């Protein structure tokens, strides 16, 4: 005898299937025939009136024949799919951006190597490399908007500014004396244009950062100071900037804290300036203020760490045990490492991680410059890496947090107090002042 049949209609996305199944078939079995997996729990099954249906319900028994079943993804599954898609897209985009930045950096490095007479490039090759570098940076600026992010606001002006090396005369004895200030001034100009374009906090910080670096390098070029004189001071200033900027990245005006016109009963003079009333606080203004403060903090930290890492080889080259400047160079590096390893606590991941990465790079560069590439330097690098891992493990331990915080605060304070005097002594500023006054 033929078994009794029951019918059901399944609505799944844009598809509608009318199926006849034996009486007693469960909803899960029916959906399995259509290759719809219900075991993951990511699907919701409902009737035409929105009533939820148990996948174990029997068609022709618990549910009447001819029932309409609507199958759809749950909100949690849709959100998870969107998050996974955005993460995959973000990873691909980040990989493309990193590759593009490395291409522009490689082109600028070839230009710098040719300017240093490591190999010879004709004019057209240099102009072509400069055009490729500028085109790459311009693509990042316009297509991805990286110039308005913290890392892009600092790095992209430098990559674009380095292209001016293609237009310098390699035979001039003053080529490097002009090259560095010119690159920094060009980076400042590009950062200024980016800030005038969007007026974001990250671009403001980048513009001020490149303005300061350009001013220092231009002053050094005018006074004929070599990189050995400027490097210790710039290293000290970079270490100070990493620890000072968290306190000044977000400043709330006093008029937002106290309603001065409401509290003022009489004027001390007849010509007292008018006091502004507090502006209305909204969600949009709050988010913009926090976003700008985060951009300022991250941009200054990234720029300062890059500057400190770039100045480390020139400071390490001056290390010696037979002169005051050599000992001062050791002190400058030690104080800078203490200031970068134990930064002020902040909620920004970049401001916490980037200084320590820079400190590790400074350790490696210093050991390499002093001891060379022998087995001793390799062993010291391995030991430093182990110490950094141990310090990171100790900092993540919740026990003895107050005692560890006191120790790190003391080391950071010691480094911040003595890094600038040590840098000035390593640069020979005291000798310069003594000669000028004698």
C-alpha positions as CSV (number, residue, x, y, z in Angstrom):
1,X,0.0,0.0,0.0
2,X,1.4,3.4,-0.9
3,X,2.3,5.7,2.0
4,X,0.3,8.9,2.5
5,X,1.9,12.0,1.2
6,X,1.9,15.5,2.6
7,X,2.8,18.7,0.7
8,X,4.8,21.8,1.9
9,X,6.1,25.0,0.4
10,X,9.5,26.2,1.4
11,X,10.5,29.9,0.8
12,X,14.3,30.3,0.9
13,X,15.6,33.6,-0.3
14,X,14.3,34.2,-3.7
15,X,13.3,30.5,-4.3
16,X,9.9,28.9,-3.6
17,X,9.8,25.1,-3.7
18,X,6.6,23.0,-3.5
19,X,7.5,19.5,-2.3
20,X,5.5,16.4,-1.6
21,X,7.0,14.2,1.2
22,X,5.7,11.1,3.1
23,X,3.6,11.9,6.1
24,X,5.9,11.9,9.2
25,X,8.8,13.7,7.6
26,X,10.3,16.3,9.9
27,X,11.0,19.8,8.9
28,X,14.7,19.2,9.3
29,X,14.5,16.2,6.9
30,X,12.5,18.2,4.4
31,X,15.2,21.0,4.5
32,X,17.9,18.4,4.2
33,X,16.4,17.3,0.9
34,X,16.9,20.9,-0.3
35,X,20.5,20.9,1.0
36,X,19.7,23.5,3.6
37,X,21.7,22.8,6.8
38,X,19.8,23.6,10.0
39,X,22.3,22.0,12.4
40,X,24.4,25.2,12.7
41,X,21.6,27.2,14.3
42,X,22.1,30.1,12.0
43,X,18.7,29.7,10.3
44,X,15.2,30.7,11.6
45,X,12.2,28.7,10.4
46,X,8.8,30.4,10.7
47,X,5.2,30.0,9.4
48,X,3.4,32.5,7.3
49,X,2.2,34.4,10.4
50,X,5.7,34.6,11.9
51,X,5.4,31.7,14.4
52,X,8.7,29.9,15.0
53,X,8.8,26.2,13.9
54,X,10.8,23.5,15.6
55,X,13.0,21.6,13.1
56,X,11.8,18.4,14.7
57,X,8.1,19.1,13.9
58,X,6.4,16.5,11.7
59,X,4.7,17.5,8.5
60,X,1.2,16.1,8.3
61,X,1.2,15.7,12.1
62,X,2.4,18.7,14.1
63,X,2.1,20.8,11.0
64,X,-0.8,20.6,8.5
65,X,-0.3,19.5,4.9
66,X,0.3,22.4,2.5
67,X,2.1,24.4,5.2
68,X,4.3,27.4,4.1
69,X,7.8,27.4,5.7
70,X,9.9,30.6,5.5
71,X,13.6,30.0,6.0
72,X,15.9,32.9,6.7
73,X,19.2,33.7,8.3
74,X,19.1,35.1,11.9
75,X,20.3,38.6,12.7
76,X,23.3,37.2,14.6
77,X,24.4,35.1,11.6
78,X,24.0,38.1,9.2
79,X,26.0,40.3,11.5
80,X,28.7,37.6,11.8
81,X,28.8,37.2,8.0
82,X,29.1,41.0,7.6
83,X,31.9,41.1,10.2
84,X,33.8,38.2,8.5
85,X,33.4,39.9,5.1
86,X,34.6,43.2,6.4
87,X,37.6,41.6,8.1
88,X,38.5,39.7,4.9
89,X,38.1,42.9,2.8
90,X,40.1,44.9,5.4
91,X,42.9,42.3,5.3
92,X,43.1,42.4,1.5
93,X,43.1,46.2,1.5
94,X,45.8,46.3,4.2
95,X,47.9,44.0,2.1
96,X,47.5,46.1,-1.0
97,X,48.4,49.3,0.9
98,X,51.5,47.7,2.5
99,X,52.7,46.5,-0.9
100,X,52.1,49.9,-2.5
101,X,53.9,51.7,0.4
102,X,56.9,49.3,0.1
103,X,57.0,50.0,-3.7
104,X,57.2,53.7,-3.1
105,X,59.7,53.3,-0.3
106,X,61.9,51.1,-2.6
107,X,61.8,53.7,-5.4
108,X,62.9,56.4,-2.9
109,X,65.6,54.1,-1.5
110,X,67.0,53.6,-5.0
111,X,67.1,57.4,-5.5
112,X,68.9,57.9,-2.2
113,X,71.4,55.2,-3.1
114,X,72.1,56.8,-6.4
115,X,72.5,60.2,-4.7
116,X,75.1,58.6,-2.3
117,X,77.1,57.3,-5.4
118,X,76.4,53.7,-4.6
119,X,75.5,53.2,-8.3
120,X,74.9,55.5,-11.2
121,X,71.5,56.3,-12.7
122,X,70.9,58.5,-15.7
123,X,68.5,61.4,-15.5
124,X,65.6,59.7,-17.2
125,X,65.9,56.7,-14.8
126,X,65.8,59.1,-11.8
127,X,62.9,61.1,-13.1
128,X,61.0,57.8,-13.8
129,X,61.5,56.6,-10.3
130,X,60.4,59.9,-8.9
131,X,57.3,59.8,-11.1
132,X,56.5,56.3,-10.0
133,X,56.9,57.2,-6.3
134,X,54.6,60.3,-6.7
135,X,52.0,58.3,-8.7
136,X,52.0,55.6,-6.0
137,X,51.6,58.0,-3.2
138,X,48.9,59.9,-5.1
139,X,47.0,56.7,-5.6
140,X,47.1,56.0,-1.9
141,X,45.9,59.5,-1.1
142,X,43.0,59.6,-3.5
143,X,41.8,56.0,-3.8
144,X,42.1,54.8,-0.2
145,X,42.1,58.0,1.8
146,X,45.2,56.9,3.7
147,X,46.5,60.5,4.0
148,X,43.7,61.2,6.5
149,X,44.8,58.3,8.8
150,X,47.4,58.6,11.4
151,X,50.1,56.5,9.7
152,X,49.4,58.0,6.3
153,X,49.4,61.6,7.5
154,X,53.0,61.0,8.7
155,X,54.5,58.5,6.2
156,X,52.9,59.5,2.8
157,X,54.3,63.1,2.9
158,X,57.7,61.7,3.5
159,X,57.5,59.2,0.6
160,X,56.2,62.0,-1.7
161,X,58.8,64.5,-0.5
162,X,61.7,62.0,-1.0
163,X,61.0,62.2,-4.8
164,X,62.7,65.6,-5.0
165,X,66.0,63.8,-4.6
166,X,65.8,63.0,-8.3
167,X,66.2,66.7,-9.2
168,X,69.4,67.3,-7.1
169,X,72.9,67.4,-8.6
170,X,74.9,64.4,-7.6
171,X,78.2,66.1,-8.2
172,X,77.6,69.0,-5.8
173,X,79.6,68.7,-2.5
174,X,76.6,70.2,-0.6
175,X,74.0,67.7,-1.9
176,X,73.3,66.1,1.4
177,X,73.4,69.4,3.2
178,X,70.5,70.5,1.0
179,X,68.8,67.2,0.5
180,X,67.5,66.5,4.0
181,X,66.0,70.0,4.6
182,X,64.4,70.0,1.1
183,X,62.8,66.6,1.6
184,X,61.4,67.7,5.0
185,X,60.2,71.0,3.7
186,X,58.4,69.2,0.8
187,X,56.8,66.8,3.3
188,X,55.7,69.7,5.4
189,X,54.1,71.3,2.3
190,X,52.2,68.1,1.5
191,X,51.0,67.7,5.1
192,X,49.9,71.3,5.1
193,X,47.8,70.8,1.9
194,X,46.2,67.6,3.5
195,X,45.3,69.6,6.6
196,X,43.8,72.4,4.6
197,X,41.8,69.8,2.7
198,X,40.1,68.1,5.6
199,X,41.2,69.9,8.8
200,X,41.5,66.6,10.8
201,X,43.5,66.2,14.0
202,X,45.9,63.6,12.4
203,X,46.8,66.0,9.6
204,X,47.2,68.9,12.0
205,X,49.7,66.9,14.1
206,X,51.5,65.7,10.9
207,X,51.8,69.2,9.6
208,X,53.2,70.5,12.9
209,X,55.6,67.5,13.2
210,X,57.0,68.0,9.7
211,X,57.2,71.8,10.3
212,X,59.4,71.1,13.4
213,X,61.6,68.6,11.7
214,X,62.0,70.9,8.7
215,X,62.9,73.9,10.9
216,X,65.5,71.8,12.8
217,X,67.1,70.4,9.6
218,X,67.1,73.8,7.9
219,X,68.7,75.4,11.0
220,X,71.4,72.7,11.0
221,X,72.1,73.3,7.3
222,X,72.4,77.0,7.8
223,X,74.7,76.6,10.8
224,X,76.7,73.8,9.1
225,X,75.9,71.3,11.8
226,X,76.5,67.7,10.8
227,X,74.1,64.9,11.5
228,X,76.3,63.8,14.5
229,X,75.4,67.1,16.2
230,X,71.7,67.1,15.4
231,X,70.9,63.4,15.9
232,X,71.2,63.2,19.7
233,X,69.0,66.2,20.2
234,X,66.4,65.0,17.8
235,X,66.4,61.6,19.5
236,X,65.9,63.2,22.9
237,X,63.0,65.4,21.5
238,X,61.3,62.4,20.0
239,X,61.4,60.4,23.3
240,X,60.0,63.4,25.1
241,X,57.2,63.8,22.5
242,X,56.0,60.3,22.9
243,X,55.4,60.8,26.6
244,X,54.2,64.4,26.5
245,X,51.6,64.2,23.7
246,X,49.0,62.0,25.7
247,X,48.5,64.9,28.1
248,X,47.9,67.5,25.5
249,X,46.1,65.6,22.7
250,X,42.7,66.3,24.3
251,X,42.3,69.7,25.9
252,X,38.9,70.9,27.1
253,X,38.5,74.7,27.4
254,X,37.7,76.1,30.8
255,X,34.5,77.6,29.4
256,X,33.2,74.1,28.8
257,X,33.7,73.2,32.5
258,X,32.4,76.4,34.1
259,X,29.7,78.8,32.9
260,X,31.7,82.0,33.4
261,X,29.0,84.5,32.3
262,X,26.6,82.8,34.7
263,X,29.0,83.1,37.6
264,X,30.3,86.6,36.8
265,X,28.5,89.3,38.9
266,X,30.6,92.3,38.1
267,X,33.6,93.2,35.9
268,X,36.9,94.0,37.5
269,X,37.5,96.8,34.9
270,X,35.4,98.7,32.4
271,X,37.1,97.1,29.4
272,X,37.0,93.4,30.4
273,X,36.7,91.1,27.3
274,X,33.4,89.3,26.9
275,X,33.5,85.7,28.2
276,X,32.1,83.0,25.9
277,X,29.3,80.8,27.2
278,X,29.7,77.0,26.9
279,X,28.7,75.6,23.6
280,X,26.1,72.9,23.4
281,X,27.6,69.4,23.7
282,X,26.2,67.0,21.1
283,X,27.1,63.4,20.1
284,X,28.6,64.6,16.8
285,X,30.9,67.2,18.5
286,X,31.9,64.6,21.1
287,X,32.8,62.0,18.5
288,X,34.7,64.5,16.4
289,X,36.7,65.7,19.4
290,X,37.6,62.2,20.4
291,X,38.5,61.3,16.8
292,X,40.8,64.3,16.5
293,X,42.4,63.6,19.8
294,X,43.1,60.0,18.8
295,X,44.5,61.1,15.5
296,X,46.8,63.7,17.1
297,X,48.1,61.1,19.6
298,X,48.7,58.3,17.1
299,X,50.3,60.6,14.5
300,X,52.8,62.2,16.9
301,X,53.7,58.8,18.4
302,X,54.3,57.3,14.9
303,X,56.3,60.2,13.7
304,X,58.4,60.4,16.9
305,X,59.2,56.7,16.9
306,X,60.2,56.8,13.2
307,X,62.4,59.8,14.0
308,X,64.0,58.2,17.0
309,X,64.7,55.0,15.0
310,X,66.3,57.0,12.2
311,X,68.6,58.9,14.5
312,X,69.7,55.9,16.5
313,X,72.5,54.8,14.0
314,X,74.2,58.2,14.2
315,X,74.0,58.3,18.0
316,X,75.3,54.8,18.3
317,X,78.2,55.6,16.0
318,X,79.4,58.2,18.5
319,X,79.5,55.6,21.4
320,X,83.1,55.5,22.9
321,X,84.5,55.0,26.3
322,X,87.3,57.5,26.0
323,X,85.3,60.7,25.7
324,X,82.5,62.6,27.4
325,X,80.5,62.7,24.2
326,X,80.8,58.9,23.9
327,X,79.5,58.3,27.4
328,X,76.7,60.9,26.8
329,X,75.7,59.0,23.7
330,X,75.3,55.9,25.8
331,X,73.2,57.8,28.3
332,X,71.1,59.3,25.6
333,X,70.3,55.9,24.2
334,X,69.6,54.5,27.6
335,X,67.2,57.3,28.6
336,X,65.4,57.2,25.3
337,X,64.9,53.5,25.6
338,X,63.5,53.9,29.1
339,X,61.2,56.6,27.9
340,X,59.9,54.5,25.0
341,X,59.6,51.2,26.8
342,X,57.6,52.6,29.7
343,X,55.3,55.1,28.1
344,X,52.4,56.8,29.8
345,X,49.3,54.5,30.0
346,X,46.8,55.3,27.3
347,X,43.8,53.6,25.6
348,X,45.4,53.9,22.1
349,X,46.9,50.6,20.9
350,X,49.2,52.4,18.6
351,X,50.5,54.6,21.4
352,X,51.2,51.6,23.5
353,X,52.7,49.2,21.0
354,X,54.6,51.5,18.5
355,X,57.1,52.9,21.1
356,X,58.1,49.5,22.3
357,X,58.5,48.2,18.7
358,X,60.7,51.3,18.1
359,X,62.7,50.6,21.3
360,X,63.3,47.0,20.1
361,X,64.5,48.4,16.7
362,X,66.8,50.9,18.5
363,X,68.3,48.1,20.5
364,X,69.0,46.1,17.4
365,X,70.5,49.0,15.5
366,X,72.7,50.1,18.4
367,X,74.1,46.6,19.0
368,X,74.7,46.2,15.3
369,X,76.5,49.5,15.0
370,X,78.7,49.0,18.0
371,X,79.6,45.3,17.8
372,X,79.0,44.5,14.1
373,X,77.5,41.3,12.7
374,X,79.5,38.8,14.8
375,X,78.2,36.1,17.1
376,X,78.5,38.3,20.2
377,X,76.1,40.9,18.7
378,X,73.7,38.1,17.8
379,X,73.8,36.7,21.3
380,X,73.1,40.2,22.8
381,X,70.2,40.6,20.4
382,X,68.7,37.3,21.5
383,X,69.2,38.3,25.1
384,X,67.5,41.7,24.6
385,X,64.6,39.9,22.9
386,X,64.2,37.6,25.8
387,X,64.3,40.5,28.2
388,X,61.6,42.3,26.3
389,X,59.4,39.2,26.2
390,X,59.9,38.8,30.0
391,X,59.0,42.4,30.7
392,X,55.8,42.0,28.6
393,X,54.9,38.9,30.5
394,X,55.5,40.6,33.8
395,X,53.4,43.6,32.8
396,X,50.4,41.4,31.9
397,X,50.6,39.8,35.3
398,X,47.9,41.2,37.7
399,X,50.0,40.5,40.8
400,X,52.3,43.2,42.2
401,X,50.8,45.7,39.8
402,X,51.3,48.7,42.0
403,X,54.9,47.9,42.8
404,X,55.6,47.3,39.1
405,X,53.9,50.6,38.2
406,X,56.1,52.5,40.6
407,X,59.2,50.9,39.1
408,X,58.2,51.7,35.5
409,X,57.2,55.3,36.5
410,X,60.6,55.8,38.1
411,X,62.4,54.5,35.1
412,X,60.3,56.6,32.7
413,X,60.8,59.7,34.9
414,X,64.5,59.2,35.1
415,X,64.7,58.9,31.3
416,X,62.6,61.9,30.6
417,X,64.6,64.1,33.0
418,X,68.0,63.2,31.7
419,X,67.4,62.5,28.0
420,X,67.6,66.1,26.8
421,X,70.7,67.1,28.9
422,X,72.4,63.9,27.8
423,X,71.5,64.5,24.2
424,X,72.8,68.1,24.3
425,X,76.1,66.9,25.9
426,X,76.4,64.1,23.2
427,X,75.8,66.7,20.5
428,X,78.6,68.9,21.9
429,X,76.4,71.9,22.5
430,X,78.2,72.8,25.7
431,X,81.5,72.9,23.8
432,X,79.9,75.0,21.1
433,X,78.5,77.5,23.6
434,X,81.9,77.6,25.4
435,X,83.7,78.4,22.2
436,X,81.2,81.0,21.2
437,X,81.5,82.8,24.6
438,X,85.3,82.5,25.0
